[in-house]
Amino acid sequence: MTAGDVLEMEPLGLRLEFLRTGEETGGELLEMEVSGRPRGFLAQRHVHPEQVERIEVISGTIKVGMNGRDHVLSAGSAIEVPAGTPHTQVPVGDGPGCVRIQVRPAGRTEAFMRRTADLCREGKFTRGGFPRPLAGAELVLEFAPAGYAAMSSLRVQRRIAGLVLAVARPMRPYRFVDEWDVAAAPEAVFNAIADSRTYPDWWRPVYLEVGGDGRAEVGGEARQHFKGRLPYHLHTRSVIVEIDRPHRVAADVYGDLRGRGTWTLSPTSHGTHVRFDWQVYADRTLLRVLTPLLRPLFRWNHNWAIARAMEGLEPYAQRADKSALGSAESVP
């Protein structure tokens, strides 16, 4: 996640460019430039409970409403919205505008904007700029500290979001447990597993593309594109929620699949014992509908994908282990 990254959010009428990220400022500040003409849920009255927001107009005119007053800002003007203050920010007049927004502390606003852009690309926003029920529930439950609608209390919104998810996912989750031995050191195996950007290198042909920040720490995010033997592709986003190097790493998964994957590594006399616990719900509409009928087929598909991991992880970890050993021996 670096400055210069651009997000296109067509359903919301926006283009966003990150100028300074929380990672670059030690969590102190997120700065972004937003252009377009916002519509939908971003134009509704909302609250940032833990962050101060500074809005500077670069071009065009916007109206910021808070504390019972409307503040009309033109190019060169700025306003600061205190944390916890319900407010709106809507364009005035015709045509697009551009504003520079600073959020202190950075919090999870960047992750929220990236996830919103993912949902836009996945067709989970209406043309009017509002999230579809499942997407809206996910945003409320995962990103409320970054901001939420001021139409009702957060407690009520969380309850509604929980009900939406409960109604949408009445089926049992998929639960898989796979174990095997790898003839490589735990550290090398852990490095391959914890950074999913390596998956296209060794977990082939299952993983097609993986992007993300590569941080093997709590909060590290990645985006995956993968497929099995069945004729469909899946897109997910993972966030590391637990890590104990080089023994255990767990990540929550969102997108076409939703749940948690946990890798547990144990040293053996010949290398590493690997255990993968995978519990997920199928979020794609077709997959949800077909789950009761095709559960055995989905399990066969999972077994095929895990077999590819068993084939690829050991030689990849062995090469990495030898490379690390060679680098250590070359140091005087």
N, C-alpha and C positions, 0 to 999 in steps of 0.2 A: 504494500500500500504506500504509494509515493505521490508527492506533489506532481501535478501535470496530468494525472489520470482524469479522464473525461467520462461522464455518465450521460447517456441519452435516455430521457424519460418522456417519450412522445405522448403517452396517454395523459400525462400531467402537464404537457406543454412546456417542458423545461430541458435545458442542457446545463450540466453542472461540471465545473472543473475544480479539482482540489488544488489549492495554492500552498497550504501548509497543513500537514497531517498531525494527528496526535502522537504518532510514533516519532515524528521528526522534532516535536516540541516537548517531548517527555510528558505528554498527556495534558500539558497546560492549555493548549489552544488548537482549535481546528478552524482553518480559514478556507473559504470556497467562494467561487464566483458563479452566480446563477443567472442565466439569461433565458428569455422567453416570456411567456405569459401564463403564469400558474393557474391551474384550475383543479377542481375536484377537492380531495381531502386536504391537500396542502393549503388551500385557500380558506379552510374552515377555522373557527376559533379553536385555539389549542394552547397547551401549556408545556413548558420545559421545566420540570420540577427542580432540577439540580444545576441548571446552567444559565449563565447570562448570555444573551444574544445581542450582538451589535450589528445593525443593518445600515450599510452605506450605499446610497444610490449612485450608480455609475452613469446610467442613462435612463430616460423615461421618468415616470412619476408613479409612486406607490402611496397607498394610504395605510398607515399602521393604526389600528384601534386597540386601546388598552385603558383601563381605569376610567371608562366612561367617556373618553375623548378620542377624536380622530386626529391623527397627525399626518398631514400631507407633505411628502418629501419629494423634492426634485433632485436633479443631478448635483452632486457635491454636498448634499445634506446627509445626516446620519442620525440614528436614534439607538438607544440602548434599552433592551427589555430585561428587567430584573428577573432572576430565577423565580419560578412559581407564579408568574403573572400571566393570566389568560389574555390572549391577544390575537389579532388577525393582521395579515399583511396581503393586500390585494392591489392589483394594478389599477391605475386611473387613466382614462383616455384609451386611445387605440394603439395598436402596434405593440411589439415586444419591448422589454426593458432589460436592464442588467443591474444587479446588486452584488455587493461584496458582503458576505456574512462571516462574522467571527463568533465562535461558540467557545465559552470558557466555563469549566474545563472541557476538554475535548469529549470526554465520556464515550458513549457508543453511537454518537451521531453519524460518524463516517460509516460504521457497519450498518446502521439503519438506512442510510441513503443508498449504499451498495445493494442491500437486500431489496429495497424498493425498486431499484433499477432492474434487478434480476426478475422480480415479479412482473414488471412492465414487459420485459422481453418474453416472459413465459405466458403472456396473455391473461394474467390474473388481475388486471385492472380493467374497468369498464372504459368506454370511450369518453365518458364524462370525468374520468380521473379518480374514481372511487374503487377501493379494493373489493374484489369478490369476497363472499363470506369467509371462506377458509383462509385466504390471504390476510384479510383484516384481523381475524382472530389470532393468526400467527404474529402479526406485528404488535398487537396489543400485549400479548403474553411475553414476547421476547424483548420488546424495545420500549416499554413504558418509561423507564428512566430517561430516555432521550426525548420523549415527548408523547403526548396523547391528546385526544379531542377533549375540549372543555364542556361538551354537551351534558355530561353526567360524571359522577365520581369515578375514579379509577377502579375502585372496588367493584362497582356495578359493571363496568366495562369488562373487567377480568372474568366476572361470573358469566356474563353473556358469551364471551369468547370461549370459555370452557364448555358451555353448553353447545355452542356451534361445533366445536371439535368432537364432543361426545356423540352428537347426532350424526356427524359426517363419518365417523369411524367406529361403527358398532362392531366391526369384525375383529377377530382375534389377530394379534400381531404374528408376524413370522419370527420364529425363534430358531437360531442355528448355533451349534457349538462345534467347532472344528479344532482338532489338535494334531500336531505333527512335530517331528524333530528336524532341526536344521544344523548341518555340520559347519557352523560358523559361530564366532564369539557373540555373546548377547549384545554388546555395544553396537556391532555392525548390523545385526538384525534389527535392533531398536531404531537405529538411524534410518534404515530403509522404511520401516513401518510408520514412524512418527512424522516423517515428511512425505505426505502423499504425492508431492510433485514428482517423486521417483517412480510412482506406480507404472506409468507408461513404459518405463525402462525394463521392468521385471515382471509386472503382472499383465502380460500380453496374451491374447489380443483383447483382454477385457477392458482395460482402461485406455481410452483414446486420447483424452486431454485432461490435464489437471493444472489449475492455476491457483495462486494464493500467495500469502506472505512467507510461507515456509517456516514460521516460528514453531519450534517444538516446545511450546509452553502454553499454559492455560490462556485461552483467548485466541490462540492461533487459528486462522481461518483458511479454508481451501475450497475450491469449486471443482467438481468432478463431472466428467462426461464418460459414461461407460455402457457396455452392453454385454449380454451373455449369448447363449445359443438361440434364445427366442427372438423373434423379429421386432424388437423395439429398443430404443435408446433411452437412457435415464440420465437426468441431470440433478445433481445434489450439491448442497453446501454443507461443510462440516466445521464444527467449532470444538477445539480441544477443551474438555472440562476437567480432566484429571491427568496428571502425569507424574511418574516416579521412575526416572531414568536409572538403569535400563530395564526396569522390570514391568512397567505397566503404563499404558496410555489409553485414554477413553475419549471419544468424541461424540457429540450430539450431531445428528444429521437432519437436514431439512430439504424440502424440494419434492421430487417425484417419490422418494422414500423418506420416511420420518421415523427417527428412533435413536438408537445408540449402538456404537460398536466399541468393544473393549478388547484390547490385545494384552495378554499376560505372558511374560517371558520368564523362563526358569533355566538357570545354567545346568548343563549335564556334563558328563565326563567327555562327551564328544562334541559339545557345542551348546545348543539352545533348544529347549522345548517351547513350542509356540502354541498358545491357545487363543482362539478368536471367538468371542461371544458377540453375536449379531442379532439384535431384536429391532424389527422395523415394521411400520405400517406402509402399505402401498397408497400413495396419495394421488396418483393418476386416476382419473375417473374410470377408465376402462379397466385398469388393474383392480380397483376396488370392487367393481361390479363382477369381475370374473374370479375373484379370489376364492369364493366357496367352491367353485367348480374345478379350478385349475391349481389348487394348492399343491398337489403332488407334482405337477409339471414345473411349478415355480421352484420347488425344492430340488428337482433334478437340475434345473438351470443353475441354482446356487452351487450345487455339488460340482458341476462342470467348471464354474468360475473359480472355486476354491482349489480344484485340481491344477488350474493354471498358476495359482499363487504358489502352490507346493513345488511346481516345476521351476518357477523363476526366482523365488526368494533366495534359495540356497546359493546358486552360482553368483547371484548379484552380491549377496552379503560376503561371500568368500573373496570376490574381487575387491570389494571395498576394504575388507580386513587386510588383504595383502598390500593394497595401496597405502593404507594408514601405517602399516608396519614398515614399508619401504621408506616413507617420508620420515618416520621416527629414526630409522637407522641412518638416514642421510644427514641428520642434524649433528654437527660436531659436538 
